[in-house]
Amino acid sequence: MASITIRNLEDDVKQRLRVRAAQHGHSMEEEAREILRRELGEGAPARNLAAAIRARIAPLGGVDLAIPAREPMREPPRFVQE
């Protein structure tokens, strides 16, 4: 697990975090972890690259591409021992 240090945190923010943690029965550290998990979407499925590209291009209307016909597979090479 990683750890971070937050410097220059305003006193009023720290006080609100302390109060919020007490209301939820957590330490300030646990409350901060909960806030980060919720805001950063812990457990949210990662978007795959194809979906990200599709979402970016979709508003442009898309493109129809011709798909070439498949050709038969070639014969595999034959290796001869001498």
Secondary structure by P-SEA (a helix, b strand, c coil): cbbbbbccccaaaaaaaaaaaaaacccaaaaaaaaaaaaaccccccccaaaaaaaaaccccbbbbbbcccccccccbbbbcc
